[in-house]
Amino acid sequence: MDYIDIAKRVFAIEAQAVGQLADRLDNSFAEAVERVLSSNGRVIVCGMGKSGIVGKKIAATLASTGTPSFFMHPGEAYHGDLGMVTPDDIFVAISNSGETDEVVKLIAFLKDNGNYLIALTGNPNSTLARAAHAHLDVGVQEEACPLQLAPTSSTTATLAMGDALAVTLMKARDFRPEHFARFHPGGSLGRRLLSRVEDEMVKGDLPLVGEQAKVLDVIHAMTRGSLGLAIVECAGGWGIVTDGDIRRAIERHGVEVFDKCAGDFMSLDPAMVAVGTRVEDALILMENRRITSLLVFDGERIVGVFKK
């Protein structure tokens, strides 16, 4: 048995299934998008079994890309959760056959409640498809399952249709990275776009030294601060001494370096940002200047060190 060949055939069948979706798109898709955009409600996604699992992913993608959405289990819906459905909500029902009993049972309520119904099925003549205001055809010629029993190509096609709907809505809403970050504050993009330097800077006992501090005192301050630098208070502003400055001074002066002061080899006018600066802007500044630390000031005071 050639396992690699089997896997390649799965990819080929599912890729073909997704590729054929484009030929089935019609005005129903455009109308569905327009209705979602004009709605004051949420998008409620519903499906049973594997369709429900795909529906959860579609709902999550919609919610994280600017379209308020949640998943509702059809069984729970029929036993009380329909109380969460308002007339303004758009209802997306998923059923490959279009005849899933738990989903079809909801049609009467949705009609009475005045909900706009979008159906994703593989059968345009099914009960669900005919009851829907917009039908998105996700039918496939064959499943990747050799028994033609396990949902494989059909679930992939349904997922792709959900992605097409979510991405189209993103484009229509002019959804931007900063919007995405608002819904993903725990991710790296959220950190860069939403966090401020004061949220992540090192503060407290900063490694501050005077301009006349001897090299050993500077080294002690750097060790205490564990930041790889010392901040120098100067008469005319601020300076900075880094680990690299110390190494270069030793190479240049040898043992005589211990007679030198911080002011002899510090860098004047170090890169600084104000409290309130976005992490994204601070990181761009650091990348442009090829540095790994920024001093953070509040008025005339140095209040922290932001590290890359």
PyMOL commands that set and color helices and strands:
alter all, ss='L'
color gray80, all
select helices_A, chain A and resi 3-19+21-24+27-38+50-64+74-78+81-84+101-104+107-113+127-131+153-172+177-183+188-194+197-200+215-225+243-259+262-265+279-289
alter helices_A, ss='H'
color red, helices_A
select strands_A, chain A and resi 43-47+69-72+90-94+116-121+134-137+208-210+229-234+237-242+267-268+272-274+293-298+301-307
alter strands_A, ss='S'
color yellow, strands_A
deselect
rebuild
show_as cartoon
